[in-house]
Amino acid sequence: VQDLECQLLSQKGAVQSSPVCYAKRLAELEHRRAQAPKDVKVLYELGAEYAAGAKYADAIRVVRELAAIESGDNSHRLRLANLYAWNGQIDAAKRQP
């Protein structure tokens, strides 16, 4: 039953509303990341999940990796600026090009 609940929440983009489902989703993404550390899709999803759960320091760490891999994609810098701001790091947010 719990797996079904997690699947339904995932389809709605609301996994973080259930602590158990959110932990499972993060564990799944971290496992996928360990298998393919430079997979931009996995890093993007992992950063988004951390941010959705207000785990901004973790999201910053992941998005910085993503920005290093895709250095020409300015959207990652914008995400970093937002994450820094949400994490209360205004000076770091302002330093993003």
Buried (B, 14 or more C-beta within 10 A) or exposed (E): EEEEEBEEBBEEEEBBEBEEBBBBBBEBBBEBBEEEEEBBEBBBBBBBBBBBBEBBEBBBBBBBBBBEBBEEEEEBBEBBBBBBBBBEBEEBBEEBE
